[in-house]
Amino acid sequence: MYLNKEIKKKIFKKHGKSEIDTGSTEGQIALFSHRIDHLSNHLKNNQKDFNTERSLVKLVGKRRQLLDYLKTKDIERYRSIISELSLRK
């Protein structure tokens, strides 16, 4: 599988507060970004996979909600996660 425990720990350690803090907003945004990249690459090869396309749209929406939440709570943390993950609005 593309997303195992070690990869998750590495993502949360780099972007979250710690390895075991899976609830931090930055960690969740980074995890969603990793999953979005994986699904985007899958859809490049399989254009007619509509279930994956729907899942991708839902993940993008969840990430957008978390980014909007972070923007209202703490603009500096929002700016740092945007620059780390090279996202754009």
C-alpha positions in Angstrom: 0.0 0.0 0.0 1.2 3.5 -0.7 0.5 4.8 2.8 1.8 2.7 5.6 2.6 3.5 9.3 6.2 4.6 8.6 5.1 7.1 5.9 2.4 8.5 8.2 4.8 8.8 11.1 7.3 10.6 8.8 4.6 13.0 7.6 3.3 13.8 11.1 6.9 14.2 12.5 7.8 16.7 9.7 4.6 18.8 9.6 2.8 18.0 12.9 3.9 18.6 16.5 5.1 15.0 17.0 4.9 11.5 15.5 1.9 10.6 17.6 0.0 13.8 17.3 -2.2 12.9 14.4 -4.9 15.4 15.2 -2.9 18.6 14.4 -4.2 20.6 11.6 -0.9 20.9 9.8 -0.4 17.1 10.0 -3.8 16.4 8.6 -3.3 18.9 5.7 0.1 17.3 4.9 -1.5 13.8 4.9 -4.3 14.9 2.7 -1.8 16.5 0.3 0.2 13.2 0.1 -3.0 11.3 -0.6 -4.1 13.9 -3.2 -0.8 13.6 -5.0 -1.1 9.8 -5.1 -4.7 9.9 -6.5 -3.8 12.5 -9.1 -1.0 10.3 -10.4 -3.4 7.4 -10.5 -5.9 9.4 -12.5 -3.4 10.4 -15.1 -3.1 6.7 -16.1 -6.8 5.8 -15.5 -9.0 8.6 -16.8 -12.2 6.6 -16.5 -11.9 5.7 -12.8 -14.8 7.9 -11.6 -14.8 6.5 -8.0 -11.2 7.7 -7.6 -12.1 11.0 -9.1 -14.9 11.5 -6.7 -12.6 10.6 -3.7 -10.1 13.1 -5.0 -12.7 15.8 -5.1 -13.8 15.0 -1.5 -10.2 15.0 -0.3 -9.5 18.4 -1.9 -12.6 19.7 -0.2 -11.5 18.4 3.2 -8.1 19.9 2.8 -9.6 23.3 1.8 -11.8 23.3 4.9 -8.8 22.6 7.1 -6.8 25.4 5.4 -9.7 27.8 5.8 -10.0 26.9 9.5 -6.2 27.4 10.0 -6.4 30.7 8.2 -9.0 32.0 10.6 -7.3 30.7 13.7 -3.6 31.5 13.1 -2.5 33.1 9.8 1.2 32.5 10.5 0.7 28.7 10.8 -1.4 28.9 7.6 1.4 30.7 5.7 4.0 28.3 6.9 2.1 25.2 5.9 1.3 26.7 2.5 5.0 27.4 1.8 6.2 24.0 3.1 3.8 22.1 1.0 4.0 24.5 -1.9 0.2 24.9 -2.2 -1.5 27.9 -3.7 -4.9 29.3 -3.3 
